[in-house]
Amino acid sequence: MSTSALHQTINNPLDLAWVRQQFPSLKLQVNGHPAAFLDGPAGTQVPKQVMDAVQNYFLNANANTCGAFETSRRNDATIASARAAMADFFNCDTDEVVFGQNMTTITFALSRALARELKPGDEIVVTTLDHDANVAPWRALEEKGVVIRQAGIREADCTLDLDDLKKKITAKTKLVAVGYASNAVGTINPVAEITKLAHAAGALMFIDAVHYAPHGSIDVPSLDCDFLACSPYKFFGPHMGTLYGKREHLLRFSPYKVRPAPNSLPDRWETGTQVQELIAGIGAAVDYIAELGRRCDPSAKDRRSALLAAYRATRQHEMTLLAQLIPGLLTIPGLRFFGITDPAHFNDRCSTVSIRLANHTPAETAKFLGDRGIFTWDGNYYALNLTERLGVEQTGGLLRIGLVHYNTSDEVDRLLVALREFAS
Ligand SMILES: Cc1ncc(COP(=O)(O)O)c(C=O)c1O
């Protein structure tokens, strides 16, 4: 995998007890069972710090931006501070960070803006592995004559077929849109390498990092991508989306905007009044991850170093859980596994897996588990190209189990026991 964070040693392992104390909702009980949140890919739980920041906005800073009075100034400061946090998160400058309603809405807005410079016959490459939020906004440009080409997968392990992708990128390609990690099967794509291919063909690179963001650190300078989007509610923050864009592109492309709104960066991309209370929560989410990092590496000097330390520790914890989960799943009779199972290739996956049980639909399996306090997800999770390609779309899709850093070995055990019971 491409981030250095995954290859360095860590000072202290994850302090799981401390982590779980930060998340009040992890104490929930369902039908007499402790809730096991294995639904992180659909949205993670939030630490107390995020709740406090949202409340603090309403108590002390609830006003629109740029007013000549105290609460408005506080709101401006909160937004600036959240933007600085996201700049550390992406490793970019603050004017390259755009906030928006969610990744899908941001990506549709971006595709409309890019379309102003596209002509019929221009091509965009998407993939079979991606969430539809990184497919539909580009497919929408077909009505302008843009041609969409779709790179395939290797079905055996649900990895991208890079040979096919290379063939699909041609002199006509204007944009390559690829996910950093699959929200369905957990595959991590070699996005830095794909960016080089895109740039060699004169195309822009858009990375959907929504699924990757809770699992690995993001370093846009080393990726060299042109755009990268992710959603704070997948990395312990509130329900919003964020976009990194290279400054030159954010200046050059023209978003649709109202005339009185500033034309400067990044404001021109943030249409209308933002969900300011949640932007406050985004800053707190990044600071929570940094706090975790400082506990793992007290020598981390700045927030960026602390974020990297946190991701080294969370990655190690998630891989330990994965090494328990996958072999356990593979012993369950009638279980079909989708994605990488070989530990030698775990560097190419994150801790999200999809399965099916023979004789049970994913919805039935999710209900059985849910009744026992184990929260998983069934269906296509909007990774529609993939469920269609795997031939499971008509029969209920897949069952997804997502592990993040607050999950425990006990939760994995409970899941395996329950699945074994249901399968037998
Ligand atoms: C990989 C991936 N991309 C994009 C999205 C869409 O993100 P949002 O809900 O912020 O629009 C999701 C949501 O599940 C996702 O998992």
The ligand as a MOL file (V3000), in Angstrom:
LIG
                    3D

  0  0  0     0  0            999 V3000
M  V30 BEGIN CTAB
M  V30 COUNTS 16 16 0 0 0
M  V30 BEGIN ATOM
M  V30 1 C -16.5400 4.4700 -0.8240 0
M  V30 2 C -17.6480 5.4490 -0.6890 0
M  V30 3 N -17.7160 6.4820 -1.5310 0
M  V30 4 C -18.6740 7.4090 -1.4380 0
M  V30 5 C -19.6590 7.3200 -0.4940 0
M  V30 6 C -20.6980 8.3780 -0.4300 0
M  V30 7 O -20.3980 9.2390 0.6180 0
M  V30 8 P -21.4640 10.2850 1.1680 0
M  V30 9 O -22.4450 9.5010 1.9920 0
M  V30 10 O -20.6460 11.2410 1.9630 0
M  V30 11 O -22.1020 10.9190 0.0020 0
M  V30 12 C -19.6580 6.2630 0.3930 0
M  V30 13 C -20.7250 6.1040 1.3980 0
M  V30 14 O -20.9810 5.0540 1.8910 0
M  V30 15 C -18.6170 5.3030 0.3040 0
M  V30 16 O -18.5470 4.2600 1.1530 0
M  V30 END ATOM
M  V30 BEGIN BOND
M  V30 1 1 1 2
M  V30 2 1 2 3
M  V30 3 2 2 15
M  V30 4 2 3 4
M  V30 5 1 4 5
M  V30 6 1 5 6
M  V30 7 2 5 12
M  V30 8 1 6 7
M  V30 9 1 7 8
M  V30 10 2 8 9
M  V30 11 1 8 10
M  V30 12 1 8 11
M  V30 13 1 12 13
M  V30 14 1 12 15
M  V30 15 2 13 14
M  V30 16 1 15 16
M  V30 END BOND
M  V30 END CTAB
M  END
